[in-house]
Structures are given as C-alpha cells and as structure tokens.
Amino acid sequence: MIVVGVGFVPAVLCLVVALSRLASARRRADWSASVGLAVSSALTGLMLVVMATPPGWELFDWYVS
C-alpha cells in the first residue's frame, strides 16, 4: 500500500517534465519525438487516474497478493 501512496510522486514529476518538454518549440519541431512523448504522457496520466480510484487500489492489491 505504501507504493500506491508514494508511487504517484515520481509519476507526477515525470509528467511535469514531459509536458514542459512538449511545450517547447524545439521539441515540437521534432515530430517523432513529440508523438512518443505525448503518448507516454497520456499513458502516465491514465495510470495516475487509475491509481487514484478504488478500482485501481483493488487491482494493485490483487497484483501484489
């Protein structure tokens, strides 16, 4: 249960860094890197939403046990 309580911190930090890099004009010019960064950011956001819901907690408890 500690992982669920603390695991969001590195995920949020990675998401903040990724979104700031996506906002830069230089990164947007490199289309292939921008798509990969956008996809990984979306998946990280989805993971954070799942972690914040009771079904996500049950899924984590099932996986750990």
The first five atom37 places (N, CA, C, CB, O) and aatype in JSON, in Angstrom:
{
  "aatype": [12, 9, 19, 19, 7, 19, 7, 13, 19, 14, 0, 19, 10, 4, 10, 19, 19, 0, 10, 15, 1, 10, 0, 15, 0, 1, 1, 1, 0, 3, 17, 15, 0, 15, 19, 7, 10, 0, 19, 15, 15, 0, 10, 16, 7, 10, 12, 10, 19, 19, 12, 0, 16, 14, 14, 7, 17, 6, 10, 13, 3, 17, 18, 19, 15],
  "atom_mask": [
    [1, 1, 1, 1, 1],
    [1, 1, 1, 1, 1],
    [1, 1, 1, 1, 1],
    [1, 1, 1, 1, 1],
    [1, 1, 1, 0, 1],
    [1, 1, 1, 1, 1],
    [1, 1, 1, 0, 1],
    [1, 1, 1, 1, 1],
    [1, 1, 1, 1, 1],
    [1, 1, 1, 1, 1],
    [1, 1, 1, 1, 1],
    [1, 1, 1, 1, 1],
    [1, 1, 1, 1, 1],
    [1, 1, 1, 1, 1],
    [1, 1, 1, 1, 1],
    [1, 1, 1, 1, 1],
    [1, 1, 1, 1, 1],
    [1, 1, 1, 1, 1],
    [1, 1, 1, 1, 1],
    [1, 1, 1, 1, 1],
    [1, 1, 1, 1, 1],
    [1, 1, 1, 1, 1],
    [1, 1, 1, 1, 1],
    [1, 1, 1, 1, 1],
    [1, 1, 1, 1, 1],
    [1, 1, 1, 1, 1],
    [1, 1, 1, 1, 1],
    [1, 1, 1, 1, 1],
    [1, 1, 1, 1, 1],
    [1, 1, 1, 1, 1],
    [1, 1, 1, 1, 1],
    [1, 1, 1, 1, 1],
    [1, 1, 1, 1, 1],
    [1, 1, 1, 1, 1],
    [1, 1, 1, 1, 1],
    [1, 1, 1, 0, 1],
    [1, 1, 1, 1, 1],
    [1, 1, 1, 1, 1],
    [1, 1, 1, 1, 1],
    [1, 1, 1, 1, 1],
    [1, 1, 1, 1, 1],
    [1, 1, 1, 1, 1],
    [1, 1, 1, 1, 1],
    [1, 1, 1, 1, 1],
    [1, 1, 1, 0, 1],
    [1, 1, 1, 1, 1],
    [1, 1, 1, 1, 1],
    [1, 1, 1, 1, 1],
    [1, 1, 1, 1, 1],
    [1, 1, 1, 1, 1],
    [1, 1, 1, 1, 1],
    [1, 1, 1, 1, 1],
    [1, 1, 1, 1, 1],
    [1, 1, 1, 1, 1],
    [1, 1, 1, 1, 1],
    [1, 1, 1, 0, 1],
    [1, 1, 1, 1, 1],
    [1, 1, 1, 1, 1],
    [1, 1, 1, 1, 1],
    [1, 1, 1, 1, 1],
    [1, 1, 1, 1, 1],
    [1, 1, 1, 1, 1],
    [1, 1, 1, 1, 1],
    [1, 1, 1, 1, 1],
    [1, 1, 1, 1, 1]
  ],
  "atom_positions": [
    [[0.82, -1.19, 0.0], [0.0, 0.0, 0.0], [0.87, 1.26, 0.0], [-0.93, 0.0, 1.2], [0.42, 2.31, -0.46]],
    [[2.08, 1.16, 0.5], [2.98, 2.32, 0.52], [3.32, 2.75, -0.9], [4.26, 1.99, 1.3], [3.46, 3.94, -1.17]],
    [[3.45, 1.79, -1.81], [3.78, 2.12, -3.2], [2.68, 2.98, -3.82], [3.99, 0.83, -4.04], [2.97, 3.92, -4.55]],
    [[1.43, 2.66, -3.53], [0.32, 3.46, -4.05], [0.37, 4.86, -3.45], [-1.04, 2.78, -3.74], [0.08, 5.84, -4.13]],
    [[0.74, 4.95, -2.19], [0.79, 6.25, -1.53], [1.96, 7.11, -1.97], [0.0, 0.0, 0.0], [1.86, 8.33, -1.95]],
    [[3.05, 6.5, -2.36], [4.26, 7.24, -2.72], [4.55, 7.16, -4.22], [5.47, 6.71, -1.93], [5.26, 8.02, -4.75]],
    [[4.02, 6.17, -4.9], [4.33, 5.95, -6.31], [3.9, 7.06, -7.23], [0.0, 0.0, 0.0], [4.44, 7.2, -8.33]],
    [[2.91, 7.85, -6.8], [2.46, 8.92, -7.67], [3.46, 10.07, -7.75], [1.13, 9.44, -7.18], [3.43, 10.83, -8.72]],
    [[4.34, 10.2, -6.77], [5.29, 11.32, -6.76], [6.23, 11.27, -7.97], [6.12, 11.31, -5.46], [6.32, 12.26, -8.69]],
    [[6.95, 10.16, -8.22], [7.79, 10.15, -9.42], [6.98, 10.23, -10.71], [8.65, 8.91, -9.43], [7.45, 10.79, -11.7]],
    [[5.78, 9.67, -10.71], [4.95, 9.73, -11.91], [4.55, 11.17, -12.21], [3.69, 8.85, -11.74], [4.58, 11.59, -13.37]],
    [[4.17, 11.93, -11.2], [3.8, 13.33, -11.39], [5.02, 14.14, -11.84], [3.21, 13.93, -10.09], [4.91, 14.99, -12.72]],
    [[6.18, 13.88, -11.25], [7.39, 14.59, -11.66], [7.73, 14.31, -13.11], [8.58, 14.2, -10.75], [8.08, 15.22, -13.86]],
    [[7.64, 13.06, -13.52], [7.9, 12.7, -14.92], [6.89, 13.36, -15.85], [7.86, 11.17, -15.11], [7.24, 13.82, -16.93]],
    [[5.64, 13.41, -15.43], [4.61, 14.03, -16.25], [4.85, 15.53, -16.39], [3.23, 13.77, -15.65], [4.66, 16.08, -17.48]],
    [[5.25, 16.19, -15.33], [5.54, 17.62, -15.39], [6.7, 17.9, -16.34], [5.85, 18.18, -13.98], [6.63, 18.82, -17.15]],
    [[7.76, 17.11, -16.23], [8.91, 17.29, -17.12], [8.52, 17.03, -18.57], [10.07, 16.37, -16.71], [8.91, 17.78, -19.46]],
    [[7.76, 15.96, -18.8], [7.35, 15.62, -20.17], [6.48, 16.72, -20.77], [6.6, 14.29, -20.18], [6.67, 17.09, -21.92]],
    [[5.53, 17.23, -20.0], [4.65, 18.27, -20.53], [5.41, 19.56, -20.78], [3.5, 18.52, -19.57], [5.11, 20.28, -21.73]],
    [[6.38, 19.88, -19.94], [7.18, 21.08, -20.19], [8.02, 20.92, -21.45], [8.07, 21.38, -18.98], [8.22, 21.88, -22.19]],
    [[8.52, 19.73, -21.69], [9.29, 19.49, -22.93], [8.38, 19.52, -24.16], [10.02, 18.14, -22.85], [8.79, 19.98, -25.22]],
    [[7.16, 19.03, -24.01], [6.22, 19.1, -25.12], [5.86, 20.54, -25.47], [4.95, 18.31, -24.8], [5.57, 20.85, -26.62]],
    [[5.87, 21.41, -24.47], [5.52, 22.81, -24.69], [6.63, 23.58, -25.41], [5.21, 23.48, -23.37], [6.37, 24.66, -25.95]],
    [[7.85, 23.07, -25.42], [8.95, 23.79, -26.05], [8.84, 23.72, -27.57], [10.31, 23.23, -25.59], [8.48, 22.69, -28.13]],
    [[9.16, 24.82, -28.22], [9.06, 24.9, -29.68], [10.06, 23.96, -30.35], [9.3, 26.33, -30.16], [9.75, 23.37, -31.38]],
    [[11.23, 23.81, -29.78], [12.25, 22.94, -30.37], [11.79, 21.48, -30.38], [13.58, 23.06, -29.6], [12.02, 20.75, -31.35]],
    [[11.14, 21.06, -29.32], [10.66, 19.68, -29.23], [9.51, 19.45, -30.21], [10.22, 19.35, -27.79], [9.41, 18.38, -30.8]],
    [[8.65, 20.44, -30.37], [7.54, 20.29, -31.31], [8.02, 20.16, -32.74], [6.59, 21.47, -31.19], [7.35, 19.54, -33.57]],
    [[9.18, 20.74, -33.04], [9.73, 20.65, -34.39], [10.13, 19.21, -34.72], [10.94, 21.59, -34.54], [10.07, 18.8, -35.88]],
    [[10.55, 18.45, -33.72], [10.92, 17.05, -33.92], [9.66, 16.2, -33.71], [12.08, 16.61, -32.94], [9.35, 15.8, -32.59]],
    [[8.95, 15.94, -34.81], [7.64, 15.32, -34.75], [7.65, 13.94, -34.12], [7.05, 15.24, -36.12], [6.79, 13.63, -33.3]],
    [[8.62, 13.1, -34.48], [8.62, 11.72, -33.98], [8.84, 11.67, -32.47], [9.7, 10.91, -34.68], [8.21, 10.87, -31.78]],
    [[9.71, 12.51, -31.96], [9.93, 12.54, -30.5], [8.71, 13.11, -29.78], [11.18, 13.37, -30.16], [8.39, 12.68, -28.68]],
    [[8.04, 14.07, -30.41], [6.86, 14.66, -29.78], [5.73, 13.66, -29.66], [6.38, 15.88, -30.57], [5.02, 13.64, -28.65]],
    [[5.55, 12.82, -30.67], [4.48, 11.82, -30.62], [4.76, 10.82, -29.5], [4.35, 11.08, -31.97], [3.86, 10.49, -28.72]],
    [[5.98, 10.34, -29.41], [6.33, 9.4, -28.34], [6.16, 10.0, -26.97], [0.0, 0.0, 0.0], [5.66, 9.34, -26.05]],
    [[6.57, 11.25, -26.82], [6.44, 11.93, -25.53], [4.97, 12.17, -25.2], [7.21, 13.26, -25.55], [4.57, 12.05, -24.04]],
    [[4.16, 12.5, -26.19], [2.74, 12.72, -25.96], [2.03, 11.42, -25.56], [2.08, 13.32, -27.21], [1.19, 11.42, -24.67]],
    [[2.38, 10.33, -26.22], [1.77, 9.03, -25.89], [2.16, 8.6, -24.48], [2.2, 7.96, -26.92], [1.31, 8.16, -23.7]],
    [[3.44, 8.73, -24.15], [3.87, 8.32, -22.8], [3.26, 9.23, -21.74], [5.41, 8.33, -22.7], [2.97, 8.77, -20.63]],
    [[3.08, 10.51, -22.04], [2.44, 11.42, -21.09], [0.98, 11.04, -20.87], [2.53, 12.87, -21.58], [0.5, 11.05, -19.74]],
    [[0.29, 10.71, -21.96], [-1.12, 10.3, -21.84], [-1.25, 9.02, -21.03], [-1.74, 10.11, -23.23], [-2.15, 8.89, -20.2]],
    [[-0.36, 8.07, -21.26], [-0.41, 6.81, -20.5], [-0.08, 7.03, -19.03], [0.56, 5.77, -21.11], [-0.67, 6.4, -18.16]],
    [[0.87, 7.92, -18.75], [1.19, 8.24, -17.35], [0.0, 8.91, -16.68], [2.43, 9.16, -17.27], [-0.31, 8.59, -15.53]],
    [[-0.66, 9.82, -17.37], [-1.86, 10.45, -16.81], [-2.96, 9.44, -16.54], [0.0, 0.0, 0.0], [-3.63, 9.51, -15.52]],
    [[-3.14, 8.51, -17.47], [-4.13, 7.45, -17.27], [-3.78, 6.59, -16.07], [-4.24, 6.58, -18.52], [-4.65, 6.22, -15.29]],
    [[-2.5, 6.26, -15.92], [-2.06, 5.46, -14.78], [-2.35, 6.2, -13.47], [-0.56, 5.14, -14.89], [-2.79, 5.59, -12.5]],
    [[-2.11, 7.51, -13.44], [-2.38, 8.29, -12.23], [-3.87, 8.31, -11.9], [-1.85, 9.72, -12.39], [-4.26, 8.25, -10.74]],
    [[-4.7, 8.4, -12.92], [-6.16, 8.37, -12.69], [-6.57, 7.02, -12.13], [-6.93, 8.67, -14.01], [-7.38, 6.95, -11.2]],
    [[-6.04, 5.95, -12.69], [-6.37, 4.61, -12.19], [-5.88, 4.44, -10.75], [-5.76, 3.52, -13.09], [-6.58, 3.85, -9.93]],
    [[-4.69, 4.95, -10.45], [-4.15, 4.82, -9.1], [-4.99, 5.57, -8.08], [-2.72, 5.32, -9.05], [-5.0, 5.22, -6.9]],
    [[-5.71, 6.61, -8.52], [-6.46, 7.45, -7.59], [-7.9, 6.96, -7.39], [-6.48, 8.87, -8.09], [-8.67, 7.63, -6.7]],
    [[-8.26, 5.83, -7.97], [-9.63, 5.35, -7.83], [-9.66, 4.04, -7.05], [-10.28, 5.17, -9.22], [-8.69, 3.28, -7.07]],
    [[-10.76, 3.76, -6.38], [-10.86, 2.49, -5.65], [-10.65, 1.25, -6.52], [-12.2, 2.4, -4.99], [-10.02, 0.31, -6.05]],
    [[-11.16, 1.2, -7.76], [-10.86, 0.01, -8.57], [-9.35, -0.15, -8.81], [-11.59, 0.09, -9.91], [-8.85, -1.27, -8.89]],
    [[-8.65, 0.96, -8.93], [-7.19, 0.88, -9.09], [-6.53, 0.31, -7.85], [0.0, 0.0, 0.0], [-5.57, -0.45, -7.95]],
    [[-7.02, 0.68, -6.68], [-6.47, 0.14, -5.43], [-6.71, -1.36, -5.35], [-7.09, 0.84, -4.2], [-5.83, -2.12, -4.95]],
    [[-7.91, -1.79, -5.75], [-8.21, -3.22, -5.73], [-7.33, -3.98, -6.72], [-9.69, -3.46, -6.04], [-6.86, -5.08, -6.42]],
    [[-7.12, -3.39, -7.88], [-6.25, -4.01, -8.89], [-4.82, -4.14, -8.33], [-6.24, -3.18, -10.2], [-4.18, -5.18, -8.5]],
    [[-4.34, -3.11, -7.69], [-3.0, -3.16, -7.1], [-2.92, -4.21, -6.01], [-2.61, -1.78, -6.54], [-1.96, -4.98, -5.95]],
    [[-3.92, -4.25, -5.14], [-3.94, -5.26, -4.07], [-3.96, -6.67, -4.65], [-5.17, -5.06, -3.15], [-3.28, -7.57, -4.14]],
    [[-4.73, -6.87, -5.73], [-4.77, -8.19, -6.38], [-3.39, -8.54, -6.96], [-5.86, -8.21, -7.5], [-2.93, -9.67, -6.83]],
    [[-2.75, -7.57, -7.6], [-1.46, -7.8, -8.23], [-0.38, -8.12, -7.2], [-1.06, -6.59, -9.05], [0.46, -8.99, -7.43]],
    [[-0.4, -7.43, -6.09], [0.62, -7.63, -5.05], [0.4, -8.94, -4.32], [0.62, -6.46, -4.06], [1.37, -9.59, -3.93]],
    [[-0.84, -9.34, -4.12], [-1.11, -10.55, -3.34], [-0.98, -11.8, -4.14], [-2.46, -10.49, -2.76], [-1.19, -12.9, -3.61]]
  ]
}
